[in-house]
Structures are given as C-alpha cells and as structure tokens.
C-alpha cells in the first residue's frame, strides 16, 4: 500500500487488508505500506489514529517508511491511492509500474467517485472518515479479487 507520506491512507489500507485477510483465514499474503515522500519513523496523524480506532483498527504502532527500490522489487502488487502516486512510482521505479494499481478502482462506487482516493491531510475529520470508509470498501473488494485469484 503506497501513498505520499505514509501517515493517513496507506497505513489504514494496510491495516484493513491485514484485518480482511485474517477474517478470511488467509495467512499466505504479506501486506505492508510505505510512502513516496515519507519521513521515516513518523507516527500516523492524530486524525488518522482516531478515525481508524472508531472503525476498529489501531494505527498506534504505525511508523512511516519510505518506499525504496528494495521494497518495490519485493512487492508482487503495489497499490497506490492516486494518480500522482502512480506517476511518481513510475518515474522512480519504472519496472514496478506494471505491478501497480489504483486502490479506488476496486471501490464498488468507483464509477461515481472515480479511482482516486484523495489525501485527507489537512482536511476536516469528516473528510478523514469519508476517506477511511472508501478505503474499507476498496480493500474489501481488493481482498475478494486477491482471494478468488489465489484459489
């Protein structure tokens, strides 16, 4: 899971996908997150932590990390949140582009909302909540796709 700073969207998407796999009894898939401009070691934003907690997910232990060549090379699938993430990824890690997808494209409401999951950084708590609800829908649909593909 990749976003810009690894303090809002990607850590929540990571936590949601881990939870979704656990619910399904899947132990074969590894999930992690990173940011394209992350400050390594930075905690998740307070609004991210509070919103995640209200949805039954903890981001308390999360610490941001920068997406590196090693992480990109070690990833079978790279899930990004927006087109800027995709463009930066393609520029920095061209060989990884073929393994990248927009998470929002899996949202059942993508036709109406588009494939981009906007960054809620600096936005009101309601925007963080809406973003996290969208992440939850998108991750559930992604998990459906991944688990049906591995059967």
Buried (B, 14 or more C-beta within 10 A) or exposed (E): BBBBBBBBBBBBBBBBBBBBBEEEEBEEBEBBBBBBEBEEEBBBBEBBBBBBEEBEBEBEEBBBBBBEEEBBEEBEEBBBBBEBBBEBBBEBBEEBBEBBBBBBBBBEEBEEBBBBBBBBBEBEEEBBBBBBEBBBBBBBBBBEEBBEEEE
